[in-house]
Amino acid sequence: MSLAVQIEQKLSDAFAPQHIEVQCESHLHNVPAGAEMHFRVVLVSDAFEGLRKVHRHQRVYAALAEEMAGPVHALALHLYTPEEWRGQAPDSPQCLGGGKK
């Protein structure tokens, strides 16, 4: 199972999302070919209702504690309640480090 699928499964179990996208963006960074280290997550869930942005992020980090302690280097998180969701999240910024300039 790919790490992206594993992340999606854990987040689905933890947040019962109305919408979820998990994309590996490692190929956009200066990492070895085939690496799974950088991810973009779009998650829409009622579980975020009444939570500030930092608390939403903390809940996702807690759900992915094992991955964050191991293979995951970076998460671009776009977390919404169903009322906030407009059908699209911003793209991740381009990597400018490590020879990608």
RARAJO-V107383 format. One record per residue. N is the residue number from 1. RES is the residue in one small letter. BURIAL is 1 if it has 9 or more other ideal C-beta (glycine too) atoms within 8 Angstrom, else 0. Layout:
BEGIN
n->N res->RES burial->BURIAL
n->N res->RES burial->BURIAL
END
This chain:
BEGIN
n->1 res->m burial->0
n->2 res->s burial->0
n->3 res->l burial->1
n->4 res->a burial->1
n->5 res->v burial->1
n->6 res->q burial->1
n->7 res->i burial->1
n->8 res->e burial->1
n->9 res->q burial->0
n->10 res->k burial->1
n->11 res->l burial->1
n->12 res->s burial->1
n->13 res->d burial->0
n->14 res->a burial->0
n->15 res->f burial->1
n->16 res->a burial->0
n->17 res->p burial->1
n->18 res->q burial->0
n->19 res->h burial->0
n->20 res->i burial->1
n->21 res->e burial->1
n->22 res->v burial->1
n->23 res->q burial->0
n->24 res->c burial->1
n->25 res->e burial->1
n->26 res->s burial->1
n->27 res->h burial->0
n->28 res->l burial->1
n->29 res->h burial->1
n->30 res->n burial->0
n->31 res->v burial->0
n->32 res->p burial->0
n->33 res->a burial->0
n->34 res->g burial->0
n->35 res->a burial->0
n->36 res->e burial->1
n->37 res->m burial->1
n->38 res->h burial->1
n->39 res->f burial->1
n->40 res->r burial->1
n->41 res->v burial->1
n->42 res->v burial->1
n->43 res->l burial->1
n->44 res->v burial->1
n->45 res->s burial->1
n->46 res->d burial->0
n->47 res->a burial->1
n->48 res->f burial->1
n->49 res->e burial->0
n->50 res->g burial->0
n->51 res->l burial->1
n->52 res->r burial->0
n->53 res->k burial->0
n->54 res->v burial->0
n->55 res->h burial->0
n->56 res->r burial->1
n->57 res->h burial->1
n->58 res->q burial->0
n->59 res->r burial->1
n->60 res->v burial->1
n->61 res->y burial->1
n->62 res->a burial->0
n->63 res->a burial->1
n->64 res->l burial->1
n->65 res->a burial->0
n->66 res->e burial->0
n->67 res->e burial->1
n->68 res->m burial->1
n->69 res->a burial->0
n->70 res->g burial->0
n->71 res->p burial->0
n->72 res->v burial->1
n->73 res->h burial->0
n->74 res->a burial->0
n->75 res->l burial->1
n->76 res->a burial->1
n->77 res->l burial->1
n->78 res->h burial->1
n->79 res->l burial->1
n->80 res->y burial->1
n->81 res->t burial->1
n->82 res->p burial->1
n->83 res->e burial->0
n->84 res->e burial->0
n->85 res->w burial->1
n->86 res->r burial->0
n->87 res->g burial->0
n->88 res->q burial->0
n->89 res->a burial->0
n->90 res->p burial->0
n->91 res->d burial->0
n->92 res->s burial->0
n->93 res->p burial->0
n->94 res->q burial->0
n->95 res->c burial->1
n->96 res->l burial->0
n->97 res->g burial->0
n->98 res->g burial->0
n->99 res->g burial->0
n->100 res->k burial->1
n->101 res->k burial->0
END
